[in-house]
């Protein structure tokens, strides 16, 4: 079976589940970013004056693209943690799937493709509602959905690798959510530029895939792009994505072919 | 169905053939060099206690665990290089059910069938047929989670049939089920055998082995210690009948010498004494004549349990 078809069949398998349970997952991936947009963009943002920190833009315009990307990053990490561990450990559906002609590598590919589709759909829904709020200034904002997908996958792939190497109840994911995901969301130029972070700690933001994603998303939505900086941000995300997939692939095989 | 040229040209009737097959985990050999051949249409068993290497062997045959050494051909192909092609033609019933419990019975069959690349129309029809087979038609659109253990097991077996496999691998198919559910399952497996499906079964249960297997190997410590049909093994390694004597606590040791010579062989278990005699009744009369008074006695046919005891000095289920 060609790899793309195997991956697509896995997506189809997820769709069978999603059709029954889409309501519960809609909240975290779709509604939550909109609540943030309403609270931060419209509510809190009404108290923020456009200035140097926001690049001269209204706060709603400043924060809207980053909220999409941050939501995708969080969804990606969440979907790559307990749900993936469950495939190995509790539900064991990964063991069932790899008893068929589908290989562990194709299974991983299917997981990532399914995640990409969900991030894309959530991004479109968010984007349309944000449009109604008047959050977008230019057509280039359409690209923010793609930036969200790539950033979400780049955050998810290493976490999938971690899940494949987790044999206990997954306590490490709780630690990761608290000490990696939440700080990343807060200090990656989602709500304010990293120039506000003391220089001694700023390197942490440079390591954050979300910061790189936010920078690209803002460039697309607000239109003040520096080609060299964009190339750097894009390379960081691409490198993380490729390395994360390579590691996850290796660990999927190690876990499923023993 | 088998495509031409894929089956082992030398032995087209061989579904599985392993030579000096080894599986090591770290330094430990779970399977320590076994030779095994399974022929088309037969029900073949691996009988042994937990840890004997049965499941490790099954996983190698199922192409989800690479062999450490030796040769292995499944449907004439090498699992090392042809894993997906072999897996497309076999069915696997794992030791622990791994159904998607959040989906319905029907969805489990359809989604799984699609992983074999079967068309939507085909898996729709196949699911109906398999639910009929597994007596789950009235639960077709119920979620799997609340089903009983026996129902889930039947669904797992039905799911393994979705690609019309030529070989079915059943790892401890009825462990943990109540007697009624087991008998229903055994009936279903017999029906599949009648349809010509080759079955490979692991079990630590002698009843199951006797019920299901045409031929079996007894495994212990990663090695095959005997091979044959259940009746052959019993004839070769045990007597026709067994006399079981139970004594009051503490009395057994003192009684062994009085009765040991009444049978060709005896085994001492913690709770009873087994005398292997072709005529159990005669042995019991002789024991009574010597004034031996056990608390209870039982004369029964020899089983594979006795074969295992003879071969390994241990019980199948500790």
Interface residues (C-beta under 8 A of the other chain):
Chain A: X1 X5 X6 X9 X10 X12 X13 X16 X17 X20 X21 X91 X92 X93 X95 X96 X97 X98 X99 X100 X101 X102 X103 X256 X257 X258
Chain B: X25 X59 X62 X64 X65 X66 X83 X84 X85 X87 X88 X92 X94 X96 X98 X99 X100 X101 X102 X103 X107 X110 X111 X112 X114 X115 X116 X117 X163
